[in-house]
Structures are given as structure tokens and as C-alpha cells.
Amino acid sequence: MMRIFDSTLTLGEMVPGVSFGLEGKLEIASHLDTLGVDVIEAGFPASSEGEKRVVKEVVRAVKRLSRSASSPEICALARAIKEDVKAAIETGVDSVNIFIPASRLLLERAYGMSEEEARERVREAISLAKSHDLIVEFTFEDAGRSDELLWDLCKIAEESGADRINLSDPVGAMLPDDAKRIVLEAKKRIRKPISVTFSNDLGMATANSISAAIAGADQIHVSVNGLGPKAGIAPLEQVVVGLKKLAGIGTNVKMELLSSVSEAVERISGIPLNEISPVVGPLVFTYEAGVHVSAISNEPSSYEIVSPEEVGRVRRFWVGIHSGRKAVKEVLKEMGYFASDSDVERILAKVKELSQEGVRITEAIFRSAVEEVLGERPRLFKVKEWVAVTGSGITPTATIRASVGGREVISSSTGVGPVDAITRAIRSIQGIPSFNLRRFRLIAVSSGSEAIAELKIRVIGPREEVEAAGTSRDIIDASVKAIEEAVNKIIPRGS
């Protein structure tokens, strides 16, 4: 069983512009606890008094509210400096991850530290941490570009009482064979458990992590969505699935929660997830090409090494320039439309025409094409007209005319912006359930100054959370259409 050491809360905040804040860190920590990681690195207490307070709160929250059979180990990051270790001790964490350069390049040129000074710092930092009964993981940075100095420092750490030795490649300078060799060498020389951390500078972090695991590593450092400085580190979701599917190595991670945790970290960090990101990307289990649709329909394993259900996703068929009638029929059925064979042909022709023009066929674009052929489907809630006024020094105001179950209404409101004003105006209409926007993401689905914009939103209603989208060359109009669709998904039938 491979141990998973999660560094999202520390390395994730090293991404330029990312700051989780206390509430964000507590939410992510709760997700990681439920997910089943073995270690949560809560922060870098010595970086500021505020960070120290946050780490204390994470420790308290996880220990008090842990939903795991046994709560995860909570760790703090520290340099091999007494003040850093003291700051970690004061937070009440279970363990401390102390790091120091192990290559002469980093040690002498980047840190201006002599080898003897490094040796002494290793001894002092571990001695201080162990005197306060902390579990000590000692990280040696740039292990892949080191020489005998690495093993000298590892021996000192082991003799000083370190509980785990972490071999770190912070520049992505290793190949899978290198990862295998260094772990095999470590297992010969060191009696303590071996951890590994691989940066993703050249996209090798997952492959290196799995290679290290096969060679006998005991623990892998990861982060959700691979968040970290530069190109990040090994993504938790890829490593966990890769270990199971490619190496037959299990973890304590509940794979079915991977997608929901990924989405939470995406929302809190503000760093968008690539739509085709392995395992958790929104389009990873979506098929458009006719050959794929046909094969997957007959035998899913023909093109899938992991099923979407295993990682909290669903399989979908989609339509585009390479699609055939089967895909169109499947998508129409999923969206609740009935179409004759001739209608399917007309819809497919429209889709291919738009694709040839460079328009990306999103759900909202496809719905527009369908309703152009089949006519607009009746809706319980329909925005007929809207106007929004905003500008410098003007309070944003919106007025809408809409119908709710055949009843016509007019509603107005102000907001912090035009979209907020429209949202408030809709929310204030009698018969519309209370809802909150949880996610708001705008993308261009065509090019040029008159590009078509698609707005994707996630809305929390009284009983469920739904996704919706709207497209228009006007961003506010796209917002209105997306909110209208979301309301129709949460509004009770018969309203």
C-alpha cells in the first residue's frame, strides 16, 4: 500500500497569485481528509504569523472533524533552520517536513552554504523536532543532480533520528529510469522509509512517481491538480490512478471522490483545470469521433483504462465535425429531445457547418442548433426581455421581463455588476427557488472581435446543484441564457 503525502496547501499557494485563505484551506483540508490521503502538509508556519495561525486552525479542524477511520497525519513545512522548526512545533502538527539542498549546485551557488554547515543544520533541525516528539520527514532537494554528498546527508539524517527520507527533484531533471535507480540505491543505503517528490517541468512527474513506486518507494508527494511552483508537481489524481491501473499498487485514496476534490481545488485556487487534464478533466470521458463512439458503445474498455465511474465522472457522447448520426441521437436523448431521422440529419448538417466555421460545439451551441431545427422547447421560466445599465460611477441596475409558468412578471434590482443585478432580479421573482452561483466561467468558442462567448455556471438550488451554459456574442446575454437554463433545472414542476 503506497502512502500519499499531499502538498496542495503548501505548494499550491506557491503558484503566482494563489492564496487559499483560512476558509479555503479548511475546506481543502476537509476534502483531503475525506479523500483518504495519509499526510496533509498544512502550511509553512515560519513564513508569517498569519500562516502559523492558519496551520493551527487546520490542525484543530482536521483532528476535531475528521471523517476518516483514522485522521491523517498533519505536517508543517520547514527549512533546516531552528526558527522554522520551532514555528512548526508551536502549531501542534504531528510531523515536520524539513528541507535542505543536497546538490553542490544548490547548496553553494543558490544558498551560499558549505557542506559542513549543511551537515550541522541537518543534525540540529532533527534533534530539535524529535525533542518535541514530532515525526520528522527530511527532504533532500535536487537529489537527482547530487553525488555522494546526498548519501552522506541521508546517513546523517537517519542517524539523527529522521523517520522518513524524501528524495526531491525540484527541477524535473529526471527520467523514469533515473527515478528507479535513485530509489533502488536509497533502499540499499537507508533503512528508513523512502519518499519521493518530482516536479513536472517536462511533464515527467507522474511517470517518475510510478517508476519510483515500482522500485520500492514507500510514499509519494503529490498535489491536487498538480498545483505547485513553476509547472507544479505530480498530480494526486494521476498518481493514484496510475499506481492502481499500471503498477497494481493500492492507496487509501477513495478514487470516486477525485473529480469532486479536483473541482473544489480549482474553484478555491482560481487556477482553471485543463479540460483534457488526465483523469479529472471535464472532457476526458467525452467522445465525439464516430469510431470512438461506436467502439465505446460496444466495449468501454476498448478506449478506457479507467472507467469514469471509478473517478467520479460520467461518460458522454458529443457532436462535432467528426460525428455521425449515432452520436447526435445519443446526445439528443440525453438532453431530452425527440427527433426524427430527417431532423437528426439536419441537426448534424448544422453542427458540421458551424464546425467548419471554427465554432466549438459546446452544449449551449448544440442546443441552439437543435432548437433552430426542432423549435424552442417550452420552459417554465423564460426571460423575454432584459436591460442592464452600468458604467463608471453608476450603480449597476437591471430590469427583466419574464414568464413563470405562463405568468408574466417584471423585476428590477441593483448589484455589484450587471450580471449580479440580473441574478438578483431573477432571484426576487415569486416562484423562483432560492439559488446561488457557485461557479462562473467564460470562454470564447469562436475567434475574432465578434467571437461567440459561452458562459458556464454551476448553481446551488434548494435541493440540488446543477450546471448550465449560455452562448451569445454579448457576455451579459450569455449570462442571462445560462441563468435561465439553470433556473429551469431547479424550478419545481407545476410552478
ChimeraX attribute file (.defattr): number of C-alpha atoms within 10 A of each C-alpha:
attribute: neighborCount
match mode: 1-to-1
recipient: residues
	/A:1	11
	/A:2	19
	/A:3	18
	/A:4	24
	/A:5	24
	/A:6	25
	/A:7	26
	/A:8	29
	/A:9	26
	/A:10	21
	/A:11	22
	/A:12	25
	/A:13	19
	/A:14	16
	/A:15	17
	/A:16	10
	/A:17	10
	/A:18	15
	/A:19	16
	/A:20	19
	/A:21	14
	/A:22	16
	/A:23	13
	/A:24	17
	/A:25	24
	/A:26	22
	/A:27	17
	/A:28	25
	/A:29	25
	/A:30	18
	/A:31	21
	/A:32	25
	/A:33	25
	/A:34	19
	/A:35	20
	/A:36	22
	/A:37	23
	/A:38	21
	/A:39	22
	/A:40	28
	/A:41	27
	/A:42	30
	/A:43	28
	/A:44	24
	/A:45	25
	/A:46	20
	/A:47	13
	/A:48	11
	/A:49	11
	/A:50	13
	/A:51	18
	/A:52	20
	/A:53	16
	/A:54	22
	/A:55	29
	/A:56	20
	/A:57	19
	/A:58	27
	/A:59	23
	/A:60	16
	/A:61	15
	/A:62	21
	/A:63	16
	/A:64	10
	/A:65	11
	/A:66	18
	/A:67	16
	/A:68	14
	/A:69	9
	/A:70	11
	/A:71	18
	/A:72	23
	/A:73	20
	/A:74	25
	/A:75	29
	/A:76	30
	/A:77	26
	/A:78	26
	/A:79	21
	/A:80	23
	/A:81	18
	/A:82	17
	/A:83	13
	/A:84	20
	/A:85	24
	/A:86	17
	/A:87	20
	/A:88	29
	/A:89	20
	/A:90	14
	/A:91	21
	/A:92	18
	/A:93	21
	/A:94	18
	/A:95	24
	/A:96	26
	/A:97	22
	/A:98	26
	/A:99	21
	/A:100	22
	/A:101	25
	/A:102	28
	/A:103	21
	/A:104	20
	/A:105	14
	/A:106	17
	/A:107	19
	/A:108	13
	/A:109	11
	/A:110	10
	/A:111	12
	/A:112	11
	/A:113	14
	/A:114	12
	/A:115	17
	/A:116	8
	/A:117	10
	/A:118	17
	/A:119	17
	/A:120	13
	/A:121	18
	/A:122	24
	/A:123	19
	/A:124	17
	/A:125	26
	/A:126	29
	/A:127	18
	/A:128	16
	/A:129	22
	/A:130	17
	/A:131	8
	/A:132	11
	/A:133	12
	/A:134	20
	/A:135	21
	/A:136	23
	/A:137	24
	/A:138	30
	/A:139	27
	/A:140	27
	/A:141	23
	/A:142	26
	/A:143	24
	/A:144	24
	/A:145	16
	/A:146	17
	/A:147	12
	/A:148	10
	/A:149	15
	/A:150	21
	/A:151	18
	/A:152	12
	/A:153	22
	/A:154	27
	/A:155	16
	/A:156	16
	/A:157	29
	/A:158	19
	/A:159	11
	/A:160	16
	/A:161	18
	/A:162	26
	/A:163	19
	/A:164	23
	/A:165	27
	/A:166	25
	/A:167	29
	/A:168	22
	/A:169	23
	/A:170	21
	/A:171	19
	/A:172	22
	/A:173	18
	/A:174	23
	/A:175	16
	/A:176	16
	/A:177	13
	/A:178	15
	/A:179	26
	/A:180	22
	/A:181	16
	/A:182	19
	/A:183	24
	/A:184	16
	/A:185	12
	/A:186	21
	/A:187	16
	/A:188	9
	/A:189	12
	/A:190	17
	/A:191	13
	/A:192	17
	/A:193	17
	/A:194	23
	/A:195	26
	/A:196	26
	/A:197	27
	/A:198	30
	/A:199	29
	/A:200	27
	/A:201	16
	/A:202	12
	/A:203	15
	/A:204	18
	/A:205	30
	/A:206	25
	/A:207	21
	/A:208	27
	/A:209	31
	/A:210	26
	/A:211	22
	/A:212	28
	/A:213	24
	/A:214	19
	/A:215	18
	/A:216	18
	/A:217	26
	/A:218	21
	/A:219	25
	/A:220	25
	/A:221	26
	/A:222	32
	/A:223	27
	/A:224	28
	/A:225	31
	/A:226	26
	/A:227	29
	/A:228	26
	/A:229	17
	/A:230	14
	/A:231	17
	/A:232	26
	/A:233	33
	/A:234	29
	/A:235	26
	/A:236	27
	/A:237	25
	/A:238	23
	/A:239	26
	/A:240	25
	/A:241	24
	/A:242	21
	/A:243	22
	/A:244	15
	/A:245	13
	/A:246	11
	/A:247	13
	/A:248	11
	/A:249	16
	/A:250	15
	/A:251	19
	/A:252	14
	/A:253	22
	/A:254	15
	/A:255	17
	/A:256	15
	/A:257	20
	/A:258	26
	/A:259	22
	/A:260	16
	/A:261	22
	/A:262	23
	/A:263	18
	/A:264	16
	/A:265	27
	/A:266	16
	/A:267	16
	/A:268	17
	/A:269	21
	/A:270	13
	/A:271	15
	/A:272	12
	/A:273	17
	/A:274	13
	/A:275	11
	/A:276	13
	/A:277	13
	/A:278	16
	/A:279	27
	/A:280	25
	/A:281	18
	/A:282	17
	/A:283	19
	/A:284	19
	/A:285	20
	/A:286	18
	/A:287	20
	/A:288	18
	/A:289	17
	/A:290	20
	/A:291	12
	/A:292	18
	/A:293	22
	/A:294	15
	/A:295	13
	/A:296	17
	/A:297	12
	/A:298	10
	/A:299	10
	/A:300	17
	/A:301	12
	/A:302	11
	/A:303	13
	/A:304	12
	/A:305	12
	/A:306	16
	/A:307	16
	/A:308	20
	/A:309	12
	/A:310	16
	/A:311	19
	/A:312	17
	/A:313	21
	/A:314	14
	/A:315	14
	/A:316	17
	/A:317	23
	/A:318	25
	/A:319	27
	/A:320	25
	/A:321	19
	/A:322	14
	/A:323	21
	/A:324	21
	/A:325	14
	/A:326	17
	/A:327	24
	/A:328	23
	/A:329	23
	/A:330	17
	/A:331	17
	/A:332	18
	/A:333	12
	/A:334	11
	/A:335	11
	/A:336	10
	/A:337	15
	/A:338	12
	/A:339	17
	/A:340	10
	/A:341	11
	/A:342	9
	/A:343	14
	/A:344	21
	/A:345	16
	/A:346	17
	/A:347	24
	/A:348	24
	/A:349	15
	/A:350	18
	/A:351	24
	/A:352	19
	/A:353	14
	/A:354	19
	/A:355	17
	/A:356	12
	/A:357	10
	/A:358	13
	/A:359	19
	/A:360	20
	/A:361	20
	/A:362	17
	/A:363	19
	/A:364	21
	/A:365	21
	/A:366	23
	/A:367	20
	/A:368	16
	/A:369	20
	/A:370	23
	/A:371	13
	/A:372	13
	/A:373	15
	/A:374	17
	/A:375	10
	/A:376	11
	/A:377	9
	/A:378	8
	/A:379	16
	/A:380	18
	/A:381	24
	/A:382	19
	/A:383	19
	/A:384	12
	/A:385	11
	/A:386	17
	/A:387	14
	/A:388	19
	/A:389	14
	/A:390	16
	/A:391	9
	/A:392	6
	/A:393	6
	/A:394	9
	/A:395	15
	/A:396	20
	/A:397	22
	/A:398	25
	/A:399	20
	/A:400	20
	/A:401	17
	/A:402	21
	/A:403	17
	/A:404	19
	/A:405	15
	/A:406	12
	/A:407	10
	/A:408	13
	/A:409	14
	/A:410	16
	/A:411	18
	/A:412	20
	/A:413	20
	/A:414	21
	/A:415	17
	/A:416	11
	/A:417	18
	/A:418	22
	/A:419	22
	/A:420	18
	/A:421	23
	/A:422	28
	/A:423	23
	/A:424	21
	/A:425	21
	/A:426	29
	/A:427	18
	/A:428	15
	/A:429	17
	/A:430	11
	/A:431	13
	/A:432	17
	/A:433	18
	/A:434	15
	/A:435	20
	/A:436	14
	/A:437	17
	/A:438	13
	/A:439	12
	/A:440	15
	/A:441	11
	/A:442	16
	/A:443	13
	/A:444	17
	/A:445	17
	/A:446	19
	/A:447	13
	/A:448	7
	/A:449	7
	/A:450	11
	/A:451	15
	/A:452	20
	/A:453	23
	/A:454	29
	/A:455	24
	/A:456	21
	/A:457	21
	/A:458	19
	/A:459	21
	/A:460	17
	/A:461	18
	/A:462	11
	/A:463	9
	/A:464	10
	/A:465	16
	/A:466	17
	/A:467	17
	/A:468	22
	/A:469	26
	/A:470	28
	/A:471	28
	/A:472	21
	/A:473	15
	/A:474	13
	/A:475	18
	/A:476	20
	/A:477	20
	/A:478	23
	/A:479	28
	/A:480	24
	/A:481	22
	/A:482	24
	/A:483	27
	/A:484	22
	/A:485	21
	/A:486	25
	/A:487	25
	/A:488	18
	/A:489	20
	/A:490	20
	/A:491	18
	/A:492	12
	/A:493	9
	/A:494	6
	/A:495	14
